[in-house]
Amino acid sequence: MKKTAVFGAGSWGTAIALLLARAGHKVFLIGRDEEKINTMKNSKENTYYLPGVTLPDNIIPSSDLQDIYADVVFFCVPSHAVRESCRLLKPYLRPGCIIVNTAKGLEENTFLRLSQVIAQELPGHPLAVLSGPSHAEEVGKDVVTAVVVASQDIEIAETIQDLIMTSKFRVYTNRDLIGVEMGGALKNIIALCSGILEGMESRDNTKAVLMTRGLAEITRLGVALGGKPETFYGLAGIGDLIVTCTSPHSRNLRAGRALGTGKPLNEVLKEVGMVVEGVRITKIAYELSKRLNITMPITEQAYYVLFKDLSPQEALAELMMRGKKHETEIKEFLGTTNNKLTP
């Protein structure tokens, strides 16, 4: 049996720990807030982030970084905290342990995927990424779920598949690390926009347009960066897009809904009270699309709403009055696969 550890004792970190525990593993759930960790130890529940779910005895909450010394370590921190977490944990990690990243996003300014950030900071560690339609609230309650684990080394992906797959949690493997990461990151833009439409009291037809055309531009940028088109039609692409655009658990959806009613961004972020990845990734993807000359009209209008004081109504009108297009223009849909970032 492999020793496992989860870094990040929020809702998703707790859900991952529960998965590992249900699969029969002893798992250290490591957080930096000693008071909250002690509460978890005493109550056998993460009352702060995943209330109502009892933690079994083989989950050991800890604030001691030495407990990160394990065969497999799951990173369950927000995307902006990945590099800092790598630097914090580096002295405590077992040499050659597998790192599994569960955060979804890109690093601001560098435009790096999170696996690239981890590879820079923790060379010599095999890497995998876990992604797909999987809200912590439902995984924590053992709701039937399927996800994908991606790694450039398929044996590493299969190791993680064997580690966490249960009768309620199905895991597929994929070699397309780029596509899986980009699908997971970019869908948050569309989820935020889905919430904006709900706040504007838009109807089903409009949301269907958003999700369909949103998938088109997610695919364009992902393929331009080296991802495979078919990945975006799997769990890490359309699967994650559907659940994040429709679920009441989605923070991006809730934040977007408030924006759609006219509330300012700073007020919305205070109300949500947790990280809204869609806001960060909208800015990053907008800047990246301009550097690579990739058409992303929904992302562009979302950027203007978030950062340039454009009203949601004006943004929707701009999208609807764009120049005429053929739906299946392959070049526009897929983008150019050989684009490279320059310093």
C-alpha positions as CSV (number, residue, x, y, z in Angstrom):
1,M,0.0,0.0,0.0
2,K,1.4,3.4,-1.0
3,K,1.6,6.2,1.6
4,T,-0.5,9.1,0.3
5,A,-0.8,12.8,1.3
6,V,-3.0,15.6,0.2
7,F,-1.8,19.2,0.5
8,G,-4.6,21.6,0.8
9,A,-7.4,21.0,3.3
10,G,-10.2,22.9,1.6
11,S,-13.3,21.3,0.0
12,W,-11.5,19.6,-2.9
13,G,-8.5,18.4,-0.8
14,T,-10.9,16.9,1.7
15,A,-12.9,15.2,-1.1
16,I,-9.6,13.7,-2.5
17,A,-8.7,12.5,0.9
18,L,-12.1,10.8,1.2
19,L,-11.5,9.1,-2.2
20,L,-8.2,7.7,-1.1
21,A,-9.6,6.6,2.2
22,R,-12.5,4.8,0.5
23,A,-10.0,3.0,-1.7
24,G,-8.4,1.7,1.4
25,H,-5.4,4.0,1.8
26,K,-4.1,5.8,4.9
27,V,-3.9,9.5,3.9
28,F,-2.5,12.6,5.5
29,L,-4.7,15.6,4.9
30,I,-2.3,18.6,5.4
31,G,-3.4,22.2,5.9
32,R,-1.6,25.3,7.1
33,D,-4.3,26.6,9.4
34,E,-3.6,24.7,12.7
35,E,-6.8,25.8,14.3
36,K,-8.9,24.4,11.5
37,I,-6.9,21.2,11.4
38,N,-7.4,20.7,15.1
39,T,-11.1,21.2,14.7
40,M,-11.1,18.5,12.0
41,K,-9.3,16.2,14.3
42,N,-11.8,16.7,17.1
43,S,-15.0,16.7,15.1
44,K,-14.0,14.2,12.4
45,E,-15.5,16.6,9.8
46,N,-14.3,19.6,7.7
47,T,-17.0,21.9,9.0
48,Y,-15.4,24.9,7.2
49,Y,-15.3,23.6,3.6
50,L,-17.1,20.2,3.4
51,P,-19.7,20.1,6.2
52,G,-21.9,17.0,6.7
53,V,-19.3,14.4,5.6
54,T,-17.7,12.3,8.3
55,L,-13.9,11.7,8.0
56,P,-13.0,8.1,8.5
57,D,-10.1,7.0,10.8
58,N,-7.7,6.5,7.9
59,I,-7.7,10.2,7.1
60,I,-5.2,12.0,9.4
61,P,-5.6,15.8,9.4
62,S,-2.2,17.4,10.0
63,S,-0.5,20.8,10.0
64,D,3.0,19.2,10.1
65,L,4.7,19.5,6.7
66,Q,6.8,16.5,7.5
67,D,3.7,14.4,6.9
68,I,4.0,15.3,3.2
69,Y,6.7,12.6,2.9
70,A,4.7,10.1,0.9
71,D,4.8,8.0,-2.3
72,V,2.0,10.1,-3.9
73,V,1.2,13.7,-3.1
74,F,-2.0,15.4,-4.3
75,F,-1.8,19.2,-4.7
76,C,-5.2,20.6,-3.9
77,V,-4.5,24.4,-3.7
78,P,-5.8,27.3,-5.9
79,S,-3.9,27.8,-9.1
80,H,-2.2,31.0,-7.9
81,A,-0.7,29.1,-4.9
82,V,0.9,26.3,-6.9
83,R,4.4,27.7,-7.2
84,E,4.5,28.9,-3.6
85,S,3.3,25.5,-2.5
86,C,6.1,23.8,-4.5
87,R,8.7,25.9,-2.8
88,L,7.2,25.4,0.6
89,L,7.0,21.6,0.3
90,K,10.2,20.9,-1.6
91,P,12.4,20.2,1.5
92,Y,9.8,17.7,2.9
93,L,8.9,15.7,-0.2
94,R,10.1,12.1,-0.7
95,P,12.6,12.0,-3.6
96,G,10.9,10.9,-6.8
97,C,7.4,10.9,-5.3
98,I,4.5,11.3,-7.8
99,I,2.9,14.7,-7.8
100,V,-0.8,14.9,-8.8
101,N,-2.1,18.4,-9.5
102,T,-5.8,19.0,-9.1
103,A,-5.9,22.8,-9.5
104,K,-7.3,24.2,-12.8
105,G,-5.7,27.3,-14.2
106,L,-2.7,29.0,-15.8
107,E,0.0,31.0,-14.1
108,E,-0.5,34.7,-14.5
109,N,2.2,36.6,-16.5
110,T,4.1,33.5,-17.5
111,F,1.1,31.8,-19.1
112,L,2.5,28.4,-17.9
113,R,0.3,25.4,-17.3
114,L,0.4,24.3,-13.7
115,S,2.3,21.1,-14.5
116,Q,5.0,23.3,-16.1
117,V,5.2,25.3,-12.9
118,I,5.5,22.2,-10.8
119,A,8.2,20.8,-13.2
120,Q,10.2,24.0,-12.9
121,E,10.1,24.0,-9.1
122,L,10.2,20.2,-8.4
123,P,12.4,18.6,-11.1
124,G,12.7,14.9,-10.9
125,H,9.2,14.2,-9.7
126,P,6.8,12.3,-12.0
127,L,3.7,14.5,-12.7
128,A,0.1,13.7,-13.3
129,V,-3.0,15.9,-13.6
130,L,-6.5,15.0,-12.3
131,S,-9.4,16.8,-14.1
132,G,-13.0,16.4,-15.1
133,P,-16.6,17.1,-14.0
134,S,-16.2,16.6,-10.2
135,H,-17.5,19.0,-7.6
136,A,-16.1,18.4,-4.2
137,E,-19.5,18.5,-2.6
138,E,-20.7,15.5,-4.6
139,V,-17.4,13.5,-4.6
140,G,-17.4,13.9,-0.8
141,K,-20.8,12.3,-0.6
142,D,-19.7,9.4,-2.9
143,V,-21.9,10.5,-5.8
144,V,-21.1,8.5,-9.0
145,T,-18.4,10.5,-10.9
146,A,-15.9,10.0,-13.7
147,V,-12.7,11.9,-14.3
148,V,-9.5,11.7,-16.3
149,V,-5.9,11.4,-15.1
150,A,-3.3,12.7,-17.6
151,S,0.4,12.3,-17.7
152,Q,3.1,12.2,-20.4
153,D,4.1,8.9,-18.9
154,I,1.1,6.6,-19.2
155,E,2.4,4.3,-16.5
156,I,2.2,7.2,-14.0
157,A,-1.4,7.9,-15.1
158,E,-2.2,4.2,-14.7
159,T,-0.7,4.2,-11.2
160,I,-3.0,7.0,-10.1
161,Q,-5.9,5.3,-11.8
162,D,-5.3,2.2,-9.7
163,L,-4.8,4.3,-6.6
164,I,-8.1,6.2,-6.5
165,M,-10.6,4.3,-8.8
166,T,-13.6,2.9,-6.9
167,S,-17.1,1.6,-7.8
168,K,-18.4,5.2,-7.5
169,F,-15.4,7.1,-8.9
170,R,-14.3,6.0,-12.4
171,V,-10.9,7.1,-13.7
172,Y,-9.8,7.3,-17.4
173,T,-6.2,7.9,-18.5
174,N,-5.0,10.2,-21.1
175,R,-1.5,11.1,-22.5
176,D,-2.7,14.6,-23.6
177,L,-1.5,16.6,-20.6
178,I,-1.8,19.9,-22.4
179,G,-5.4,19.3,-23.6
180,V,-6.6,18.1,-20.2
181,E,-5.0,21.1,-18.4
182,M,-6.3,23.6,-20.9
183,G,-9.8,22.2,-20.9
184,G,-10.0,22.4,-17.1
185,A,-8.6,25.9,-17.0
186,L,-10.6,27.6,-19.8
187,K,-14.0,26.2,-19.0
188,N,-14.1,28.5,-16.0
189,I,-14.4,31.5,-18.3
190,I,-17.5,30.0,-19.9
191,A,-19.0,29.0,-16.5
192,L,-18.6,32.6,-15.4
193,C,-20.4,33.8,-18.5
194,S,-23.1,31.2,-17.9
195,G,-23.8,32.8,-14.5
196,I,-23.8,36.2,-16.1
197,L,-26.5,35.1,-18.5
198,E,-28.5,33.7,-15.6
199,G,-28.2,37.0,-13.8
200,M,-29.5,38.7,-16.9
201,E,-32.5,36.2,-16.9
202,S,-31.4,34.7,-20.2
203,R,-33.1,31.5,-21.3
204,D,-32.0,28.0,-22.3
205,N,-31.4,28.9,-26.0
206,T,-28.9,31.5,-25.0
207,K,-27.0,29.3,-22.6
208,A,-26.8,26.5,-25.2
209,V,-25.2,29.0,-27.6
210,L,-22.7,30.0,-25.0
211,M,-21.7,26.5,-24.1
212,T,-21.4,25.4,-27.7
213,R,-19.4,28.4,-29.0
214,G,-17.5,28.5,-25.7
215,L,-16.3,25.0,-26.4
216,A,-15.2,26.1,-29.9
217,E,-12.9,28.8,-28.6
218,I,-11.6,26.7,-25.7
219,T,-10.6,24.1,-28.3
220,R,-9.0,26.8,-30.5
221,L,-6.7,28.0,-27.8
222,G,-6.0,24.5,-26.4
223,V,-5.0,23.1,-29.8
224,A,-2.9,26.2,-30.6
225,L,-0.8,25.3,-27.5
226,G,-0.4,21.7,-28.5
227,G,-3.5,19.9,-27.1
228,K,-5.5,17.4,-29.1
229,P,-8.9,18.4,-30.4
230,E,-10.5,15.1,-29.2
231,T,-9.5,15.8,-25.6
232,F,-11.9,18.7,-25.5
233,Y,-14.8,16.4,-26.3
234,G,-14.0,14.3,-23.3
235,L,-14.4,14.6,-19.5
236,A,-11.8,17.3,-19.2
237,G,-13.4,19.4,-21.9
238,I,-17.1,19.3,-22.5
239,G,-17.7,17.2,-19.4
240,D,-16.2,19.7,-17.1
241,L,-17.8,22.5,-19.1
242,I,-21.3,21.1,-18.6
243,V,-21.1,20.6,-14.9
244,T,-19.5,24.0,-14.2
245,C,-22.0,25.9,-16.3
246,T,-25.0,24.3,-14.7
247,S,-24.3,23.2,-11.2
248,P,-25.3,25.2,-8.1
249,H,-22.0,24.1,-6.5
250,S,-20.1,26.2,-9.1
251,R,-18.5,29.3,-7.6
252,N,-17.9,30.7,-11.1
253,L,-21.6,30.3,-11.9
254,R,-22.6,32.0,-8.6
255,A,-20.1,34.9,-9.2
256,G,-21.3,35.3,-12.8
257,R,-24.9,35.4,-11.7
258,A,-24.2,38.3,-9.4
259,L,-22.3,40.1,-12.1
260,G,-25.2,39.6,-14.4
261,T,-27.5,41.5,-12.0
262,G,-25.1,44.5,-12.2
263,K,-23.1,44.1,-9.0
264,P,-19.5,45.3,-9.2
265,L,-16.7,42.7,-9.4
266,N,-15.1,43.6,-6.0
267,E,-18.4,43.2,-4.2
268,V,-19.1,39.9,-6.0
269,L,-15.8,38.4,-4.9
270,K,-16.4,39.4,-1.3
271,E,-19.8,37.7,-1.4
272,V,-18.5,34.4,-2.8
273,G,-15.8,34.4,-0.2
274,M,-13.7,31.7,-2.0
275,V,-11.4,31.7,-5.0
276,V,-13.3,32.4,-8.3
277,E,-10.8,31.0,-10.9
278,G,-12.9,32.3,-13.8
279,V,-11.9,35.9,-13.1
280,R,-8.2,35.2,-13.2
281,I,-8.3,32.8,-16.2
282,T,-10.3,35.3,-18.2
283,K,-7.6,37.9,-18.0
284,I,-4.8,35.3,-18.7
285,A,-6.6,33.7,-21.6
286,Y,-7.5,37.1,-23.1
287,E,-3.8,38.2,-23.0
288,L,-2.6,34.8,-24.3
289,S,-5.1,34.8,-27.2
290,K,-3.9,38.2,-28.3
291,R,-0.3,37.1,-28.3
292,L,-1.1,34.0,-30.3
293,N,-3.7,35.7,-32.6
294,I,-6.4,33.2,-31.6
295,T,-10.0,34.2,-32.0
296,M,-11.8,34.0,-28.7
297,P,-14.8,36.4,-28.9
298,I,-16.6,35.2,-25.7
299,T,-13.4,35.5,-23.7
300,E,-12.8,38.9,-25.1
301,Q,-16.2,40.2,-24.1
302,A,-16.0,38.6,-20.7
303,Y,-12.7,40.5,-20.2
304,Y,-14.3,43.8,-21.1
305,V,-17.1,43.1,-18.6
306,L,-14.7,42.2,-15.8
307,F,-12.0,44.7,-16.3
308,K,-13.2,47.5,-18.7
309,D,-16.7,48.3,-17.2
310,L,-18.6,47.0,-20.2
311,S,-22.1,46.0,-19.3
312,P,-23.2,42.4,-19.8
313,Q,-26.0,43.6,-22.1
314,E,-23.5,45.5,-24.3
315,A,-21.2,42.4,-24.4
316,L,-24.0,40.1,-25.5
317,A,-25.0,42.6,-28.2
318,E,-21.4,42.7,-29.5
319,L,-21.3,38.9,-29.7
320,M,-24.5,38.7,-31.6
321,M,-23.6,41.4,-34.1
322,R,-20.2,39.9,-35.0
323,G,-19.4,39.4,-38.7
324,K,-21.1,36.4,-40.4
325,K,-19.3,33.1,-40.0
326,H,-19.6,29.5,-41.3
327,E,-20.0,27.2,-38.3
328,T,-17.4,24.7,-39.3
329,E,-14.6,26.9,-40.6
330,I,-11.8,24.5,-39.6
331,K,-9.0,27.0,-39.5
332,E,-10.9,29.3,-37.2
333,F,-12.2,26.4,-35.1
334,L,-8.9,24.6,-34.5
335,G,-6.5,27.5,-34.6
336,T,-2.9,27.1,-35.6
337,T,-1.1,24.3,-33.9
338,N,2.5,25.6,-34.2
339,N,2.1,28.9,-32.3
340,K,4.9,29.4,-29.8
341,L,5.1,31.9,-27.0
342,T,8.0,34.4,-27.2
343,P,9.6,36.0,-24.2
